[in-house]
Amino acid sequence: MTMKTIVEGNLEVTKEYKYFECLNCGWIGKADKTEYTYCGDQREGDSWYVKCPCCGHKAYDIQQRHRLSQIVDKEIRMQQRKSNYWENR
């Protein structure tokens, strides 16, 4: 017995997309798993990049940029607390 297709599937749903932003020209877009490259390390965690189609620079995944900005914001707040602590003594 051979299989018969009743309803065609949508392969677009099975793709793993990530969203990217170029800090050089401001391009924002998405790419599937075959188009992006892994570039993470143990200190900063997993990250990926694509070559920006507009200017050719590396465009990094938006989730990684958000995580990094959270870390930087936390460090800035800690430095401000330390300086406020010493100023008020």
C-alpha positions, 0 to 999 in steps of 0.5 A: 500500500502506498501513502497518499497525500490528502492535505499538503503540509506547510514546510515554512512552519518547521523552519527555525527562524531567528531575528537579527539586527545590524548595529551598523546600518539598522537592518532587522530581519529573520533567517532560518537555520541554514543561513545563520552561524553560531559564534557563542562562548562560555562567558557570554552564552550562545549567539548567532550572526548573519551577514547583513544584506545591506552593508555586509557587516555582522548582524547579531541575533536580537535575543543575544543583544537583549541578554547582553544589554540586561547584563550591562544595565545590571553592571551599571546599576551596581556601579551606581550603588557603590558610588552612592554608598561611598558618597553618602558615608 
